[in-house]
Amino acid sequence: MQQAFQVASTPIYKAEKPVRNPLYTRWVKRFPCVACGGTRDIDPMHTGGHGLGQKASDMKCLPGCRKCHVQFDADPRGFAAQHNLNIPALIESFNQRWELKQRRTA
């Protein structure tokens, strides 16, 4: 006897609304570029998935100078390989620093 399979009524993939945190992005801009070490014209590079007309979560951004930011947006994986960047580890490191900062100021 075979049992009938039930189809789940909930979607497999849930769309997550990106977190917006202007304080975090402002804080990230205080650091040097993760690729070249430059300290001028630093922008937060959003590293997560990008939909049409959307940015990734602010909690997944890294500091990057404008030149590196443009290169990163053109080819994120190639850019990370070229500069030997471990993007997930960098994001985790910045998020831990942020959490530590928040605990100190609370």
DAZI-V489025 format. One record per pair of residues at least 24 apart in sequence whose C-alpha atoms are under 7 Angstrom apart, sorted by sequence separation. I is the first residue (numbers start at 0). J is the second residue. D is the distance in whole Angstrom. If there is no record, write none. Layout:
I,J,D ; I,J,D
This chain:
40,64,5 ; 41,65,6 ; 44,68,6 ; 39,64,7 ; 40,65,6 ; 37,64,6 ; 33,62,6 ; 61,90,7 ; 32,62,5 ; 33,63,6 ; 60,90,7 ; 31,62,6 ; 32,63,4 ; 59,90,6 ; 30,62,6 ; 32,64,5 ; 24,57,6 ; 27,61,7 ; 28,62,6 ; 27,62,6 ; 58,94,7 ; 19,56,6 ; 20,57,6 ; 17,55,6 ; 18,56,5 ; 19,57,5 ; 17,56,4 ; 18,57,6 ; 18,58,7 ; 34,82,6
